[in-house]
Amino acid sequence: MAKNRDSTQNARNRGAGAKTQRKLVLWPGLQPSKITNMITRSLRLLAAMLCVGSNAVAYPRPALGTEDIPVLMAESVLVCKGEVVEAPTPTPVNSPELMAQMTAVAVVRPDRCFKGTPHESSIHVLFNGFLLAGGGPAFVLRKGDYRLFFLKLQEGKYAVSNKWFGALPISRELNSITHSVDGMYLLELDLKAGLRDADPDRVLDSIRMLGNMRHLHSIMELRKFLDSSDLLLKTYVWQALMRLHDYSVLPELEQFFKTQPDPPTNLLLPRDRIFAMQFELQREIMAIRDPSTLPYLESFASMGHDYRLRDSALQALRVIDSLHSAATFLIELDDLNADNGFSAMQGLLSLAGGGAIEWVPAWEQFEAAPQFYARRCREWWYAEGSQKALAHADSLKLQL
């Protein structure tokens, strides 16, 4: 769901920002490392809100496309890509207990393995043999599926090591290099081969997973797409490069955010994929921790009509905790979105070292009188907060 700047935020858009902010009011001196942990937990709990019709039901799960491939690789005993050649059709039931059981077995013919070696020419993979008649989360395989499997041993067969990301759609394209002691490198090469796939969705899958590798031997293959006229493709490349900590794309991203129209009230996929990627890119902004990006983060924090972008940038600035951002926090005290004004106040308090400050409001108080507390915070900053912030910054330098 998407609302304009002055609208009341819904849980999806506030989950990673406002809820974190409300907790922070209890601890004005909360350290940036703890803020980071809070934000990380919030991001991991974001639901994939894909509106596919009036009867769509959303179930809590990690956000789509956020698989951590190095972790998946480490947790698995067998990592292969291949086609499901046999799989029984799941049976609809009304019992959640039955639905939770992995009772069906799919036969997978692997084309390439990146970790471990199958004992036979096919791999037997467990999946949900029962599905709730009314719908619900389940891991299901169907004949013809082509997946990248992250597997663990279970009852003499294999099961996915992660129920959300253990079987990812992947291109059938293969790289010519077939052997290496480094399975991650082999996977990188195969994902880059997938950039040549004739199916645009498989190309997007390959771009996303390359970003989720967290480290590549070369990003040249991704950067070649930056000249593309396909905006959706470019949003995937921007996201992947940011996940690889290549922030040279921030000038392009700034222009993108400036020129994007307001999203529709309801996102309908795949029609609104660019708008969905806009929200995902905002989450990447929130995850930035590199002080060299401060000029762009500070620009995003006071940009335009989208309160979500400003919220994401403010969260990143608070974790980086640089005095350079004080001017941005002072401006954002007057943000028309009360959550963002509250976040800016917390940013200034953190710069000053936190501690007990008599006038600091609880969230509910700030929401009821944001202009009053914005003015009170600004007065405090010029009277004593800025000097405390300088002293706090000096003390942090001495600790290094």
C-alpha positions in Angstrom: 0.0 0.0 0.0 1.2 3.5 -0.7 0.0 6.8 0.8 1.1 10.4 0.3 3.2 12.5 2.6 0.5 13.6 5.0 -1.4 10.4 5.2 -1.5 8.1 8.2 1.2 5.4 7.6 0.3 1.7 7.6 2.1 -1.0 9.3 4.1 -2.1 6.3 5.7 1.2 5.7 6.2 2.1 9.3 7.5 -1.2 10.5 11.2 -0.6 10.0 11.0 3.1 10.9 8.3 4.4 13.3 8.3 1.3 15.5 12.0 1.5 15.9 11.7 5.2 16.7 9.1 4.6 19.4 11.4 2.2 21.2 14.3 4.6 21.0 12.4 7.2 23.1 12.9 5.0 26.1 16.7 5.3 25.8 17.8 8.7 24.5 21.4 7.7 24.7 21.0 4.5 22.7 24.3 3.7 20.9 24.3 3.4 17.1 25.2 -0.3 17.2 22.0 -1.0 19.0 20.0 1.1 16.6 21.6 -1.0 13.8 20.5 -4.2 15.4 16.9 -2.9 15.8 16.7 -1.9 12.2 18.2 -5.1 11.0 15.6 -7.2 13.0 12.8 -4.9 11.6 14.0 -5.4 8.0 14.1 -9.2 8.4 10.5 -9.2 9.6 9.1 -7.1 6.7 6.3 -9.0 5.0 6.2 -9.4 1.2 3.0 -7.4 0.6 2.2 -8.5 -3.0 -1.3 -7.4 -3.9 -2.5 -9.8 -6.5 -6.3 -9.3 -6.2 -9.1 -8.6 -3.9 -8.7 -12.0 -2.2 -5.0 -11.8 -1.6 -3.8 -12.7 1.8 -0.4 -11.7 3.2 1.5 -14.0 5.5 4.6 -12.9 7.5 7.8 -13.9 5.9 11.2 -12.3 5.1 11.0 -9.8 2.2 11.3 -11.4 -1.2 14.7 -11.2 -2.8 16.6 -10.8 0.5 18.3 -14.2 0.5 21.8 -14.2 2.1 23.6 -16.5 -0.3 26.8 -16.9 1.8 24.8 -17.9 4.8 22.7 -20.3 2.7 25.8 -21.8 1.3 27.4 -22.3 4.7 24.2 -23.9 6.2 23.8 -26.4 3.4 25.5 -29.7 2.7 24.5 -29.8 -0.9 23.9 -26.8 -3.3 22.9 -27.6 -6.8 20.8 -26.2 -9.6 18.5 -28.4 -11.7 15.0 -29.3 -12.9 12.2 -31.0 -11.0 11.5 -34.0 -13.2 8.9 -35.7 -10.9 6.7 -34.2 -8.2 3.3 -35.4 -6.8 0.5 -32.8 -6.7 -0.1 -31.6 -3.1 -3.4 -32.5 -1.4 -5.7 -29.7 -0.1 -6.5 -30.2 3.6 -8.0 -28.2 6.5 -5.4 -29.3 9.0 -2.5 -27.0 9.8 -0.7 -29.9 11.4 -0.8 -31.9 8.2 0.2 -28.9 6.1 3.4 -28.4 8.2 4.7 -31.9 7.4 7.2 -32.5 4.6 5.7 -35.7 3.2 6.0 -35.4 -0.5 9.2 -36.2 -2.5 10.3 -34.5 -5.7 13.0 -35.9 -8.0 15.5 -33.3 -9.1 17.9 -33.7 -12.0 20.9 -31.5 -11.2 22.8 -29.8 -14.0 25.5 -28.3 -11.7 26.5 -28.5 -8.1 28.4 -25.7 -6.2 28.8 -27.6 -2.9 28.8 -31.3 -2.2 28.2 -34.2 -4.6 24.9 -36.1 -5.0 25.2 -39.8 -4.3 23.1 -40.6 -7.4 22.2 -38.9 -10.7 19.0 -37.5 -9.2 18.3 -35.8 -5.8 15.2 -36.6 -3.7 13.9 -33.4 -2.1 11.1 -33.3 0.5 8.3 -30.7 0.3 4.8 -30.0 1.6 2.5 -32.8 0.4 -0.6 -31.0 1.9 -1.8 -27.5 1.4 -4.4 -25.6 3.4 -7.6 -25.4 1.4 -7.9 -21.7 2.2 -4.3 -21.0 1.3 -1.3 -20.4 3.4 2.5 -20.5 3.3 4.0 -23.7 2.0 7.1 -25.0 0.3 5.9 -26.8 -2.9 7.8 -28.1 -5.9 6.2 -28.9 -9.3 7.3 -30.8 -12.3 9.3 -28.5 -14.6 10.4 -26.1 -11.9 14.1 -25.1 -12.3 15.7 -24.0 -9.1 18.9 -23.3 -7.2 18.6 -25.7 -4.2 20.2 -25.2 -0.8 19.8 -28.6 0.9 20.4 -30.4 4.2 20.0 -34.1 5.0 16.7 -35.2 6.5 15.4 -38.7 7.0 17.7 -40.2 4.4 16.6 -37.6 1.8 17.2 -33.9 1.3 15.2 -30.9 2.6 15.7 -27.2 1.9 18.0 -25.7 4.5 15.8 -22.5 4.5 12.0 -22.8 4.0 11.9 -19.3 2.4 15.0 -19.2 0.3 16.1 -22.9 -0.1 14.8 -23.2 -3.7 15.3 -20.1 -5.8 14.3 -19.6 -9.4 17.5 -19.5 -11.5 18.5 -19.4 -15.2 19.3 -22.7 -16.9 22.4 -21.0 -18.5 25.7 -22.6 -17.6 29.2 -21.2 -17.5 31.9 -23.0 -19.3 34.0 -23.4 -16.1 32.7 -26.5 -14.3 35.3 -27.1 -11.5 36.7 -24.9 -8.8 37.6 -25.3 -5.1 35.5 -22.2 -4.5 31.8 -23.0 -4.9 30.8 -19.4 -4.5 33.0 -18.4 -7.4 31.4 -21.2 -9.6 28.0 -19.9 -8.6 29.0 -16.3 -9.4 30.0 -17.4 -12.9 26.8 -19.3 -13.5 24.7 -16.3 -12.3 26.7 -14.1 -14.7 25.9 -16.6 -17.5 22.2 -16.1 -16.5 22.6 -12.4 -17.5 22.4 -13.7 -21.1 19.1 -15.6 -20.6 16.4 -14.9 -23.1 13.8 -14.7 -20.3 13.9 -11.2 -18.7 12.7 -12.5 -15.4 15.7 -14.9 -15.2 18.0 -12.0 -16.0 16.5 -10.1 -13.1 16.9 -13.2 -10.8 20.5 -13.3 -11.8 21.1 -9.7 -11.0 19.4 -9.9 -7.7 21.3 -13.0 -6.6 24.6 -11.5 -7.7 23.9 -8.6 -5.3 23.0 -11.1 -2.6 26.4 -12.8 -3.0 27.7 -9.9 -0.9 31.1 -10.1 -2.7 32.0 -10.6 -6.3 35.3 -11.1 -8.1 34.1 -8.5 -10.6 31.1 -6.2 -10.9 31.9 -5.2 -14.5 29.1 -7.4 -15.8 26.5 -5.7 -13.7 27.8 -2.2 -14.4 27.3 -2.8 -18.2 23.6 -2.7 -17.6 23.7 0.9 -16.3 23.4 2.2 -19.8 20.2 0.2 -20.4 17.0 2.1 -21.3 15.0 -0.5 -19.3 14.2 1.3 -16.1 13.1 -1.9 -14.2 16.3 -3.6 -15.2 18.3 -0.6 -13.9 16.5 -0.6 -10.5 17.6 -4.2 -10.0 21.2 -3.3 -11.0 21.2 -0.3 -8.6 20.0 -2.6 -5.8 22.6 -5.3 -6.5 25.4 -2.8 -6.6 24.4 -1.1 -3.4 24.2 -4.5 -1.7 27.8 -5.0 -2.9 28.7 -1.6 -1.4 29.2 0.2 -4.7 27.6 3.5 -4.0 28.7 5.2 -7.2 25.1 4.7 -8.4 23.7 7.1 -5.8 23.7 10.1 -8.2 21.5 8.1 -10.6 19.4 7.0 -7.7 18.9 10.5 -6.6 17.7 11.5 -10.0 15.4 8.5 -10.1 13.7 9.4 -6.8 13.3 13.0 -7.9 11.5 12.1 -11.1 9.4 9.1 -9.9 5.6 9.9 -9.9 3.5 9.1 -6.9 2.8 5.4 -6.6 -0.8 4.1 -6.9 -2.8 3.6 -3.8 -2.6 -0.2 -4.3 0.4 -1.9 -5.9 -0.6 -4.6 -8.3 2.2 -6.9 -9.5 3.7 -7.3 -12.0 2.2 -4.1 -13.3 3.7 -1.9 -10.6 7.1 -3.6 -10.3 9.0 -0.3 -10.7 7.1 1.2 -7.8 7.8 -2.0 -5.7 11.5 -1.6 -6.5 11.3 2.0 -5.4 10.4 0.8 -2.0 13.1 -1.8 -2.0 15.7 0.8 -3.0 14.5 2.9 0.0 15.3 -0.1 2.2 18.8 -0.2 0.7 19.2 3.5 1.6 18.3 2.6 5.2 21.0 -0.1 5.2 23.9 2.3 4.2 26.7 2.7 6.8 29.4 4.3 4.7 30.2 7.9 5.9 31.3 8.8 2.4 27.7 8.7 1.3 26.6 11.4 3.8 25.9 14.1 1.1 23.4 11.8 -0.7 21.8 10.5 2.5 21.3 14.1 3.7 19.8 15.0 0.4 17.4 12.0 0.6 16.5 12.9 4.2 14.9 16.1 3.0 13.8 15.2 -0.4 10.4 15.6 -2.0 7.0 14.2 -1.2 7.9 10.6 -0.2 8.1 10.4 3.6 9.4 6.8 3.3 12.6 7.9 1.5 13.1 10.6 4.1 12.6 8.0 6.9 15.1 5.6 5.4 17.8 8.2 5.0 17.2 9.5 8.5 17.6 6.0 9.9 20.9 5.5 8.1 22.1 8.9 9.3 21.3 8.1 12.9 23.4 5.0 12.7 26.4 6.7 11.1 26.1 9.3 13.8 28.1 12.1 12.2 28.1 15.7 13.4 28.0 16.6 9.7 24.3 15.5 9.7 23.2 17.9 12.5 22.0 20.5 10.0 19.8 17.9 8.3 18.4 16.7 11.6 17.5 20.4 12.5 15.7 20.8 9.2 13.8 17.5 9.5 12.5 18.4 13.0 9.8 20.2 11.0 9.0 17.3 8.7 5.2 17.1 8.0 5.5 13.5 8.9 5.7 13.3 12.7 7.6 10.0 12.7 10.4 11.7 10.7 10.4 14.7 13.0 10.7 12.4 16.0 13.5 10.5 14.3 15.4 13.8 13.6 15.1 14.7 17.3 16.5 11.4 18.3 19.4 11.9 15.9 20.3 15.2 17.6 20.0 13.6 21.0 22.4 10.8 19.9 24.9 13.3 18.6 25.0 14.9 22.0 25.7 11.6 23.7 22.1 11.0 25.0 21.5 10.7 28.7 18.6 12.0 30.8 17.2 15.2 29.4 14.1 16.6 31.2 12.2 18.0 28.3 12.5 15.0 25.9 8.9 13.7 25.1 7.6 10.3 24.7 6.4 9.4 21.2 2.7 10.1 22.0 3.6 13.6 23.3 5.6 14.4 20.3 2.9 13.2 17.9 0.4 15.4 19.7 2.5 18.6 19.5 5.3 18.1 16.9 5.9 21.9 16.3 6.2 22.6 20.0 8.8 19.9 20.5 10.6 20.7 17.3 11.0 24.3 18.6 12.1 23.0 22.0 14.7 20.7 20.6 16.1 23.4 18.3 16.4 25.8 21.3 18.1 23.1 23.3 20.5 22.3 20.5 21.7 25.9 20.1 21.8 26.5 23.8 23.7 23.4 24.9 23.2 20.4 22.6 25.7 21.4 19.9 28.5 21.9 22.5 27.7 18.5 24.0 27.8 17.0 20.6 31.3 18.5 20.0 32.5 17.1 23.3 31.0 13.8 22.6 32.6 13.6 19.2 36.0 14.4 20.8 35.6 11.7 23.4 34.8 9.1 20.7 38.0 10.1 18.8 40.0 9.5 22.0 38.5 6.0 22.3 39.8 5.0 18.8 
